[in-house]
């Protein structure tokens, strides 16, 4: 098969090209003569922060619906987080249970993170051998009992193993000593209970330990200007650290959250507009490396309207990430910048050497999209299991026309074309 466009996002820029595909792999990319503007062909998105929640909490999401949403959003590979499923992926048996739940029910490719929890250091080598791409840990309570948070002693047990195996540790970086209980049920009280200094202190701890052990660490969902600065300082000190932010932190601001609208609740919280602008600046400067969704759905009954103190903290946006990020920043970013943040850098984080680029030898994973089309989010049409979203009725720019996974068209802009063609990586 050959795909042709006047706007193909290649590692060295955007230009007219013909992509030659054989047996799901890119075998050659050739220049073509210019022609009238056409849809953009970008490398398929790689989302390294997805909570699929299966097995155990399939009423929250699940591999079928999550990977349908991914395909509809141009995401060709997801990396599933180890928690919110039961059992959590903290030992090999749990990983095999998760693979069994996913096998034959995924529409895009799926890889897996393992988990670091107190007392499971002896299980980490076996999880790497079984194929996890790295590990996730929490420094504060995760929200579910079966995935306990770790302290410095636990990190000191785990980091030498991860450094030896060459896999990253992904960290939910908030210092528990910096958090307080919300004083009431409002969004303002929720934000005040998790201040930026909690992020900063946690990042400093993780960076110090990563420097001591030579480990690779990755800070997930950076939400504040101060946290981005802490990541930049660690990089300047030579620490092997990367970091991400999420579409909701780049799109929304605290003073725009309607009263009682718990669909905006997440942890760390969506903060004031100055943080949103600082995160954009940190992305453009390379201080933050990538954008991932932290897709964390739950049944609507858990998003208790009006009560930010008790409602589940998570935002579902797997299907909307490309359009959401492009909408906010299209005047300053380019389609190849977007591909670096949402395809190339996430693939590198997870060690997915055949993903994230349109280049010879890579998997033929593409999103074909029109960056100029505006559309309105209709929650009822989303492919995720539950339709509650802060993006409801929001006008976005950039529409996915087709999604290809290893040369197979799985989404045609309106429906799933091929089912269950994803692989477990």
HUBELFEN-V474793 format. One record per residue. N is the residue number from 0. RES is the residue in three letters. PSI is psi as a letter, one per 30 degrees, with the letter a starting at -180 (* if undefined). D_CENTER is the distance of its C-alpha to the mean C-alpha in Angstrom with 2 decimals. Layout:
n->[N/N]
res->[RES/RES]
psi->[PSI/PSI]
d_center->[D_CENTER/D_CENTER]
//
This chain:
n->[0/1/2/3/4/5/6/7/8/9/10/11/12/13/14/15/16/17/18/19/20/21/22/23/24/25/26/27/28/29/30/31/32/33/34/35/36/37/38/39/40/41/42/43/44/45/46/47/48/49/50/51/52/53/54/55/56/57/58/59/60/61/62/63/64/65/66/67/68/69/70/71/72/73/74/75/76/77/78/79/80/81/82/83/84/85/86/87/88/89/90/91/92/93/94/95/96/97/98/99/100/101/102/103/104/105/106/107/108/109/110/111/112/113/114/115/116/117/118/119/120/121/122/123/124/125/126/127/128/129/130/131/132/133/134/135/136/137/138/139/140/141/142/143/144/145/146/147/148/149/150/151/152/153/154/155/156/157/158/159/160/161/162/163/164/165/166/167/168/169/170/171/172/173/174/175/176/177/178/179/180/181/182/183/184/185/186/187/188/189/190/191/192/193/194/195/196/197/198/199/200/201/202/203/204/205/206/207/208/209/210/211/212/213/214/215/216/217/218/219/220/221/222/223/224/225/226/227/228/229/230/231/232/233/234/235/236/237/238/239/240/241/242/243/244/245/246/247/248/249/250/251/252/253/254/255/256/257/258/259/260/261/262/263/264/265/266/267/268/269/270/271/272/273/274/275/276/277/278/279/280/281/282/283/284/285/286/287/288/289/290/291/292/293/294/295/296/297/298/299/300/301/302/303/304/305/306/307/308/309/310/311/312/313/314/315/316/317/318/319/320/321/322/323/324/325/326/327/328/329/330/331/332/333/334/335/336/337/338/339/340/341/342/343/344/345/346/347/348/349/350/351/352/353/354/355/356/357/358/359/360/361/362/363/364/365/366/367/368/369/370/371/372/373/374/375/376/377/378/379/380/381/382/383/384/385/386/387/388/389/390/391/392/393/394/395/396/397/398/399/400/401/402/403/404/405/406/407/408/409/410/411/412/413/414/415/416/417/418/419/420/421/422/423/424]
res->[UNK/UNK/UNK/UNK/UNK/UNK/UNK/UNK/UNK/UNK/UNK/UNK/UNK/UNK/UNK/UNK/UNK/UNK/UNK/UNK/UNK/UNK/UNK/UNK/UNK/UNK/UNK/UNK/UNK/UNK/UNK/UNK/UNK/UNK/UNK/UNK/UNK/UNK/UNK/UNK/UNK/UNK/UNK/UNK/UNK/UNK/UNK/UNK/UNK/UNK/UNK/UNK/UNK/UNK/UNK/UNK/UNK/UNK/UNK/UNK/UNK/UNK/UNK/UNK/UNK/UNK/UNK/UNK/UNK/UNK/UNK/UNK/UNK/UNK/UNK/UNK/UNK/UNK/UNK/UNK/UNK/UNK/UNK/UNK/UNK/UNK/UNK/UNK/UNK/UNK/UNK/UNK/UNK/UNK/UNK/UNK/UNK/UNK/UNK/UNK/UNK/UNK/UNK/UNK/UNK/UNK/UNK/UNK/UNK/UNK/UNK/UNK/UNK/UNK/UNK/UNK/UNK/UNK/UNK/UNK/UNK/UNK/UNK/UNK/UNK/UNK/UNK/UNK/UNK/UNK/UNK/UNK/UNK/UNK/UNK/UNK/UNK/UNK/UNK/UNK/UNK/UNK/UNK/UNK/UNK/UNK/UNK/UNK/UNK/UNK/UNK/UNK/UNK/UNK/UNK/UNK/UNK/UNK/UNK/UNK/UNK/UNK/UNK/UNK/UNK/UNK/UNK/UNK/UNK/UNK/UNK/UNK/UNK/UNK/UNK/UNK/UNK/UNK/UNK/UNK/UNK/UNK/UNK/UNK/UNK/UNK/UNK/UNK/UNK/UNK/UNK/UNK/UNK/UNK/UNK/UNK/UNK/UNK/UNK/UNK/UNK/UNK/UNK/UNK/UNK/UNK/UNK/UNK/UNK/UNK/UNK/UNK/UNK/UNK/UNK/UNK/UNK/UNK/UNK/UNK/UNK/UNK/UNK/UNK/UNK/UNK/UNK/UNK/UNK/UNK/UNK/UNK/UNK/UNK/UNK/UNK/UNK/UNK/UNK/UNK/UNK/UNK/UNK/UNK/UNK/UNK/UNK/UNK/UNK/UNK/UNK/UNK/UNK/UNK/UNK/UNK/UNK/UNK/UNK/UNK/UNK/UNK/UNK/UNK/UNK/UNK/UNK/UNK/UNK/UNK/UNK/UNK/UNK/UNK/UNK/UNK/UNK/UNK/UNK/UNK/UNK/UNK/UNK/UNK/UNK/UNK/UNK/UNK/UNK/UNK/UNK/UNK/UNK/UNK/UNK/UNK/UNK/UNK/UNK/UNK/UNK/UNK/UNK/UNK/UNK/UNK/UNK/UNK/UNK/UNK/UNK/UNK/UNK/UNK/UNK/UNK/UNK/UNK/UNK/UNK/UNK/UNK/UNK/UNK/UNK/UNK/UNK/UNK/UNK/UNK/UNK/UNK/UNK/UNK/UNK/UNK/UNK/UNK/UNK/UNK/UNK/UNK/UNK/UNK/UNK/UNK/UNK/UNK/UNK/UNK/UNK/UNK/UNK/UNK/UNK/UNK/UNK/UNK/UNK/UNK/UNK/UNK/UNK/UNK/UNK/UNK/UNK/UNK/UNK/UNK/UNK/UNK/UNK/UNK/UNK/UNK/UNK/UNK/UNK/UNK/UNK/UNK/UNK/UNK/UNK/UNK/UNK/UNK/UNK/UNK/UNK/UNK/UNK/UNK/UNK/UNK/UNK/UNK/UNK/UNK/UNK/UNK/UNK/UNK/UNK/UNK/UNK/UNK/UNK/UNK/UNK/UNK/UNK/UNK/UNK/UNK/UNK/UNK/UNK/UNK/UNK/UNK/UNK/UNK/UNK]
psi->[k/k/k/k/l/f/i/k/j/l/f/g/a/k/l/k/l/k/j/k/k/k/h/g/k/j/f/k/j/k/l/l/k/l/l/l/k/l/l/k/j/l/k/k/k/j/j/g/i/k/j/e/g/k/l/e/h/f/f/e/b/l/e/e/e/e/f/e/e/e/e/f/g/g/j/f/k/l/j/k/l/f/l/f/l/j/l/l/i/g/l/e/e/e/e/e/e/e/e/e/e/f/k/g/g/k/f/l/k/k/l/k/k/l/k/j/l/k/g/g/e/f/f/e/e/e/e/e/e/f/g/l/f/a/l/k/l/k/f/l/k/f/f/k/f/g/i/l/l/l/a/e/e/e/e/f/e/e/e/e/e/e/e/e/f/g/l/l/j/k/k/j/i/k/j/f/f/f/l/l/k/k/f/a/g/l/e/e/e/e/e/f/f/i/l/e/f/e/e/e/e/e/e/e/e/e/e/e/e/e/e/e/f/g/l/k/l/k/k/l/h/k/f/l/e/e/e/e/e/e/e/e/e/e/e/f/g/g/k/i/k/l/l/l/a/l/e/e/f/f/e/l/l/e/f/f/k/l/k/g/i/f/f/f/k/l/k/l/l/k/a/l/f/e/e/e/e/e/e/e/e/e/e/e/f/g/e/k/f/l/k/l/e/h/j/i/l/l/k/f/f/f/i/j/k/f/i/f/e/f/l/k/j/k/k/j/g/e/f/f/e/e/e/e/e/e/e/e/g/f/f/f/l/l/f/f/e/e/e/e/e/f/d/e/e/e/e/e/e/g/h/i/f/g/l/f/l/j/l/k/f/l/k/i/k/l/k/k/l/j/f/f/k/k/l/k/j/j/e/f/f/k/f/l/e/k/f/k/k/f/g/k/g/k/k/l/k/j/k/k/e/l/k/k/j/h/f/k/j/f/k/g/f/f/l/k/e/k/k/h/f/l/l/j/*]
d_center->[29.97/29.67/27.25/28.66/27.58/28.79/25.26/23.38/20.58/21.83/21.09/24.09/23.72/24.16/27.41/29.26/28.75/29.35/26.88/28.90/27.26/29.07/27.98/24.28/24.29/24.79/28.32/29.27/28.23/31.34/32.20/33.81/36.01/34.59/34.78/33.98/30.39/28.17/24.59/21.97/20.77/17.45/15.68/13.38/9.72/7.66/4.12/4.23/3.25/5.72/9.19/11.70/14.60/17.16/19.87/21.37/19.54/19.45/20.86/17.50/15.59/16.16/15.49/17.75/16.38/12.63/13.29/15.74/13.31/11.03/14.34/15.49/12.64/13.10/10.16/12.27/10.32/7.81/7.91/9.20/9.61/13.36/14.35/15.48/17.03/20.69/21.41/18.51/17.72/19.98/22.64/23.27/24.84/21.79/19.67/22.45/22.52/18.88/19.62/22.77/21.06/18.71/21.41/22.76/20.43/17.35/17.33/14.70/14.22/12.60/12.36/12.43/12.04/15.29/16.19/18.62/20.96/24.56/26.89/24.78/25.17/27.59/25.03/22.52/24.53/24.91/21.21/20.66/23.65/22.25/19.18/16.18/14.10/14.24/14.22/12.75/15.27/16.09/18.92/19.68/20.17/17.07/18.70/19.73/22.84/21.92/19.28/21.36/20.39/21.84/24.22/25.46/27.70/24.98/22.94/26.20/26.64/23.22/22.63/25.67/24.62/21.12/22.82/25.37/22.94/20.81/17.40/14.99/14.78/11.60/13.18/12.96/15.59/18.17/21.85/23.47/26.68/25.26/24.36/26.98/27.52/27.16/30.70/30.35/28.08/27.10/23.83/25.74/26.63/23.09/21.95/25.08/24.49/21.33/22.48/20.94/23.38/21.69/18.53/20.93/23.03/20.27/18.89/22.52/23.13/20.24/21.24/24.84/24.31/22.14/25.06/27.58/26.16/24.65/21.28/17.89/15.62/12.17/11.74/8.61/8.59/11.84/13.83/17.29/19.50/21.09/18.00/17.15/20.81/20.71/18.04/20.33/23.31/21.97/21.26/24.78/26.14/24.86/22.27/19.72/16.75/13.53/11.16/8.20/8.51/7.15/9.11/11.37/12.56/13.34/15.09/17.03/19.59/21.41/24.71/23.37/22.35/25.19/27.24/26.06/22.93/20.83/18.13/16.98/16.96/14.10/14.40/14.78/16.34/16.24/19.08/21.91/21.76/22.62/19.31/17.48/19.81/19.45/15.66/16.38/19.18/17.24/14.77/17.91/19.69/17.22/17.05/13.30/11.88/8.61/6.35/2.62/3.83/4.94/6.89/10.03/13.13/16.70/20.16/21.49/24.26/21.99/21.02/24.59/25.62/27.15/26.20/23.31/24.77/24.59/21.83/18.54/15.82/12.68/11.48/10.77/9.52/8.02/11.34/11.70/9.01/11.31/14.35/13.30/12.52/15.55/17.74/17.65/18.09/19.84/23.05/21.84/19.15/19.85/18.24/18.17/16.51/13.66/13.58/13.56/10.55/8.40/10.39/12.68/11.13/8.03/10.85/13.07/11.07/11.21/14.72/14.42/17.51/18.09/14.82/13.60/17.15/20.16/22.75/25.41/24.46/20.83/19.79/20.67/17.22/17.44/16.54/19.81/19.61/22.00/20.84/23.99/23.97/23.51/22.77/22.55/19.98/22.04/20.28/22.73/21.50/17.82/17.15/15.17/17.74/18.39/18.77/18.62/16.40/17.04/16.84/19.94/22.67/20.88/21.86/19.17/19.97/18.80/19.29/18.06/21.34/20.42/17.84/19.19/18.13/20.58/23.05/23.09/22.47/20.40/20.09/22.89/21.69/23.23/23.02/21.86/24.19/23.71/22.61/21.50/21.31/18.02/18.47/17.39/16.66]
//
